[in-house]
Amino acid sequence: MRFYAKQHRYYCGVDLHTRTMFLCIVDQAGNVLVHQNCRCEPEYFLRVIAPYRDDLVVAAECMFTWYWLADLCAAQAIPFVLGHALYMKAIHGGKAKNDKIDSEKIAALLRGGMLPVAYVYPAGMRATRDLLRRRMYLVHIRAAALAHIQNTASQYNIPPFAKKLSYKANRCGVAQRFTDPNARQNVEIDLEIIEHYDAMITQLELYLVQNAKVDDVQTFYRLRSIPGVGKVLALVMLYEMHTIDRFESVGDFLSYARLVKCHKESAGKRYGTIGSKIGNAHLRWAFSEATCLLIRQRDEAKRFVARKKKKHGKGKALSILAAKLGRAVYFMLKRKEAFDVTTFFAN
């Protein structure tokens, strides 16, 4: 957990919503100078904070509407701090809760150097990252249509399909296997959805690869040097981490990617683990997929998992390999080198 500890003359806590935001500005002594609800309009916000622009820092909780406020502060050269939502929830929980109280608590945490900070993703690559996450949503819809065809076939006791329906060539004649006209129509709808999303996802992936070649082509191709990592996994890793330089140590990177577990201890006793939901779920998924593909392609990975499986079990063995891969990616990108399979399995 990192805190914003820099001192300023004025501190502005913002409880941000879609159309309105509650502002609380305090000075170094803790005196409340402004405490009001206002519209989410840039001009209005700048008017309210104008008397305190000398040495002001603005903080807001990380939620889906923070983009415009961060960009406005960056354009106006105002320091902006993004509060980590999960950590803040643990720190400033109280008996009563409303927008007015929350804004004052954010300002108080900021003033006291106790505001847990989240990463303010730069505006230049932010929209591309959101588009990449949107691709995952489209893939889920396509997968649901494929699963519905399989379920419908099971309902009517139709023999299993010999080949994977995810490939277009294997979907020919699928609807004709259903004798009931309504069931056939149901399956034809699924097939149309799959075909439509196939074209959409292919076009989107091509667009994302073109963006990656503009944003950071070197990192993109270094990630693709990992056995089994194709364009999609490389895109997810690239845009979810943004730059490896933001992580001070390999431990910070592994923690952010959810590749390690944090122990819960008290008085010398261990009570399991904690914080498994804190970190980047998309990056965790990418490394899990990359681990499975690495095992599929390299015999050394199979032997590594087999050794660890005897002692820890299969699930833990896969987690160990995923963390090992995350550690290798960190140093690979730090040193600006391609992935070296020999070195990876030698250590």
N, C-alpha and C positions, 0 to 999 in steps of 0.2 A: 504494500500500500504506500503510495507516494502522496505527500501533502504539499500544498502551495504555501511556502513560508516567506515569500518576499513581502517586505513592508511597503505600504503606500499611505498616502494622506487620507484618502477616502476609499470606502469599500461599498460596492453595489451588489446586493443579492437580488436575483431575479427568479421569481416563481413563474415559469413560462408556460403558456397554454397556446391553443390555436389562434384565438382572436384577442385574448387579453393577457396581460402580465402584471404581476404585483411587484413593485420596486421597493427596495429598502436600501437607503444610503446612510452609512454611519461613518463617523470620523475615527481617528486613532484612539480617542478616549471612550468610544462606544456610544456617543450621543447620536440619536436617530435624527437625521437631517431631513430625509424624505421618506415617506411611507404611504404609498398610494397605488391604486389600481389604474392601469392605463391601457390604451389600445396597442395592439402589436403593429405599430406603424413606425418606420425608421425615423421620420421627421419628428414625431411626437416624443420618441425615446431620447433623441439628441437634444430636444428642447428641455426636457426634464433634468438631464444630467449636465447641461451646459455650465451651470455655476461651479461644478466640481470637476471639470475636465482637467484641471491642473495636474493632479496625480491620482487618477482614479483607476481602479481595477473592477471589472465586471465578471460576475460568476453566475452560471445557470446550471441546473441539473441536466444530465444527459437524457434527453427524451427526443421524440421524433421531430420537433420543430426548432431545434437549436441552430440549424444551418444559417438561416438569414441573420441571426443575431451575431454569430461568430464572424460572418463575412462583413457585416456592418462595422463591428469593432476593429477588424483588420484594416478595412478601408480608412477608418478614422484614426488609426494608430492608437487605439485604446487596448490595453492588456485585457485578454479574455481568458477565463478559466472555466473548463468544463468539469462539473462535478460527477464523480462516479456514482451512479444511481444506487447500486447495491450497498456500497460502503456507506453512503450518506444515510440510507434508510436505517442502518444499524446505529449510526452515531446520533442523529437528531430525532430519534423517535420520542414521542411524548404523549401525555394524556389527551391533549387537544390538538387538532390539526386542521388548519385552513390555509388559504393562500397568504394571508397577512402574516401568520405565524411562521410559515415556511420561508418566506422571503427574508424575514428578520434572522432566522436561524442560519440561512445560507450566508448572509452578511456577517454574522457573528463567527461562524466557522472560518470564513475567509480572513477576517481580522485576526483571529487567534492562531492562524497557521495550522488549522486542523481540517481544512477542506480536502478530502481525497480527490485527486484529479484523474480524469480520463483523458485519452489522447484526442486532441482536436485534429481530425483528419483534414489535410489540406484540400481546399476547394477545387484545385486543378484535377484531381483524380477521384474526387468524392462521387460525382455522378456516374462515373464508369464503374466504381465499386457497387453502387446501388443497382446498376443495370445488370451486373454479373449476378448479384443476389436475386434479381428478378428472373434470370435464366433458370435458377434452381426451382423457382415456383412453377415455371412453364414445364420443366422436366417432370415435376410431381404430377401435374395434370395429365401429361402424356402417359406416365406410368399407371395412373389410376384407370385410364381407358384400357390399357393392355390387361390390367388385372381384372377388369370387369368382363372382358371377353373370356378369359380363363374361367371365371366364376360362373358365367352363363353356360359355358360348355359343361361344367360340372353339374349344374342344375338339371340339364337335359341328358346327362349320362353319355355325352359325346366323347369318343376316344381322345386321349391327350394328343396335342399337336406335336408332330414329329420334330419340328424345328422352331427356333425362337421367333416369335411374332414381332420382336423389336426391329427385325430387318424387313424391309419393304417387299423383297422378293418372296418371303415366306408367308405373306398375308394373302396371296392370290387364292381365291376359292374358299376362304374361311367362312364368309357369310353363307355360302351355299350349303354348308354342312348342317345348317339349322333348318329343319323342315317346317317348324311353326313360323308363319309369316311375321308375327309380332316380334318373336325372338330374333328373326333374321334382320328385321328393321332396327332393332336395338343394337345388334352387333355392327350393322352398317354405319350407324351413327358413331360408334366407337372408332371404326376404321377411318371415317372422315376426320374425326378429331385428331387421331394419331398422324394422319397424312399432313394435315394442316400444321400441327405443331412440329412435325419433323422439318418442314420447310422453314418455319419461323425460327426454330432453335439453330438450324444450320446457318441461316443468314445472320443471326445474332452472334454466334460464335466467331464467324468471319469478321464481323465488325469489331468485336472485342479484341481479337488478335491484332488487328490493325492499330487499335488504340494502344495496346501493350507495346508494340514496336515503336510507337512515338514516345510513350511515357518512360519506359525503361527496358529497352530491347536487350541489354546485356544480362540483366537479372532474369528476364523471361527465358532466355536460352540457357542460362546456367541452371535454372530449375528444371528445364527439359532434359538436361544431361543425366538426371537421376533415372535409372532403369524403371520403366513403367509409368513415369510421369509424362502425360501428354499435354496438349494445349489447355484443356479445361482445368486440370489440377494446378498447372503452372500459373494460370490466370488467377485462380483462387488464392494461391500462396502469395503471389505478387501483390494483388490489390488488398488483401486482408492485412498483410504486414506493412504495406506501403514502402518502408525502407528499414533495413536491418540496423541502421545506425541509431534508430530510436530506442533500441534495447541496449542498456549498459553492460549487461552480462548475459551469458548463455542461459543462466537460471531464470532471468526475467523473460526471455523469449519462450522457454519451455513452459513457464507458468502461464504466460499469455495464451499460448496455444493449447492449454489444458492437457499437456503431455506428462505432467507430474502431479502428484497429490500432496496436499499440505497436511501435516500431522497436527492433531489437536491434543495438547498436553497441558497438564496442570499438576504442580507439586511433584514433578518427576514421574508422573504416571501418564501413559498414553491412552487416549480415548477414541482412537480411530482417526478418520480424516475429516477435513472440512474444506469448504470453498470450491467444490467440484464444478459449480455452475458459474464461477467467476473466470472470465477469459473469453476468447473468441471461438464460438461454436463452429463457425465456417472453417477456420484454420484447423481445428481439431478433426473435422470431417475429412479435410484434404489430406492430412497426414495419416489418418486411418486407412483411407483408400490407397494412398501411395505405399503404405506398408504391405497391404494385401497384394498389390501389383508387383512389388519388389520380390515377394515370396514366390509369386507365380513365375517370374522371369529368371531368378537367380537361385542356383542350387545352394550357394553359400548361405542365403537367407533361410532356406528350408532347414539346413543343418543347425543354424543358430537358434531358430525357434524350437526345433526338436530338443536341443540341449536344455534350453530354459524351461521347456514344458515339463520335463521330468521333475524339476524342483518346484516350479511355481504354478503349473497348470497352463492350459492353452491361452486363456484370456490375459493373464499376467504376462505371458511370454510375448504376445502380440504388442502389449503396452510397452514392454521394455524395448522392443525393436522400433516402435514408433518414436519413443523418446530418443533413442540412439540416432534415428534418422533426423529428428528435429535438431539435435546437437550438431550433426554433420552439416545440415543446411545452414545453420547459424555461422559456423566457421568458414564454410564454403563461400558464403556471400560477403563475410567480413574480409576475407583474403582475396575476393574477386577471382575465384578459381572454379573450374568445372568439377563436377562430382567424380571422385576417384573411388571406384568399387574396391580395388585392392586394399587401399588404406582403410576404407570403411570396415571391412571384415577382418583386417589384421589386428585392430585394436579391440 
